[in-house]
């Protein structure tokens, strides 16, 4: 158990590519932090720097009370779970799990006990003598988790561990991973590109984009008060509608095609602005703003209506008992659910 | 071969007459090829059943004589050669030492070389690899005089190490292992690093077991190659107790002492004996061989 401190961490590859821009944050003891972002945003690089698999160009990394910038991965007392499991194919499940302990010179009996304990926790007791190739994807992922658990590390690192599993299994493993982490109380850093995983698992989410941290916050904060249009459109499915608008001198918000929105403009703003509204924050059939529905997507629990609002692409999500058809319908906008972003840099106003 | 033909039939069940024709044709080619390969062997085996005088007078035969057992026994157990100290068993042993030493040595050296090239951030790793690779253009025959000179000066002539060591650097082996190691997933290396496996442990605990089919395949190739070495053993061993089988056959044919007729029957018997171990190794390790070259256990 340990808190992890990143101070001015910065990564530039030898070819000059800046993978991670200078960033600082602290991961509290026992916290489950998810790094999320599109591919190439630097989330994996950041994780690999914490693991010690990648050199830190600049900055200080502390795990617990110790600065570990130059400490070998094996001595950082961390455990990592990889996307493709990275199990040793020629070893049995038990040996896979015990290999790290064996290298630390722990006695055979003790390894055996720890492996059994972890296996019981992960429902793997019957498979200890099997090879990874004889296991299913979910079981392999459990073995990879087991390998992490037996070491009793200060810190778990997960690198997209569920990406290779099918959707159903992924949902199940998501809960299992979370429950396990809660139970062990070990600090965890989890990398994913899947915003659902990030929202459901995290105590805190760190959203990255292009090597820069866009926002750090609890899932609720990230969802309800996104710091930028990037966060707003990346977190949440369907993504937030972002409309180009102008704040006139009379403090009215007007869409580019001249349609006026019934919401008050934010204080001390004028000129072009971006207006964000989540699809589920709209009330169909009320209000006066005309929404031209072109496609209705049936999702079972809800319906997604895609179309245009004032000439700009727009989506509305309604519950399943709400009848919907194509054509123009009025939508009501709840002024409290509208987000405003700067037109220059996309940041929240 | 039988399997192959069967699948061919199964694949195209229609238009029977044409299949029959092509199958017959295929078989004719296969049979002709097999005969071409086998006939010399059959000749050698049958002729080995005659005494040297008959062979000398009548040449190769196609019907069995009555000296087969005697010739094989003599070939294996009669002390022969110039000094009368070496028999077939000794030569068989020497051939095994050369074959196995050659194969194992090549595997160890080339695995380690490939390991260094693939996994360590060496400055000139690629360059080093290509240098190793170009030595394919310099087989032993080209550099045989300097090699002989070096080994002679080191006092390693007429020793097993002198017989084996100069031959064990292998560009082919290095190349195969390099390709294999490059295909090992990066995450496996990283997982091992986090598990606290240093370079040596990673090599022994992870890489060697992973490569075992590859090792088996290369072992077969190299064993047969080493077993059939002729030029180098001829040059470096003058002591008859170090003679290999391949070398021994020639020795028998060349013994024109006391105006005696060379023991052709024994020589042929010895040639057959020399052929058996490589054939057995290939048969037994066949499945490993195919596995090692086609699939990977990663």
Interface residues (C-beta under 8 A of the other chain):
Chain A: X51 X53 X72 X73 X74 X75 X78 X79 X80 X82 X83 X84 X86 X87 X88 X89 X90 X99 X100 X103 X104 X133 X147
Chain B: X185 X187 X188 X190 X191 X192 X193 X194 X195 X196 X197 X201 X205 X206 X209 X210 X212 X297 X298
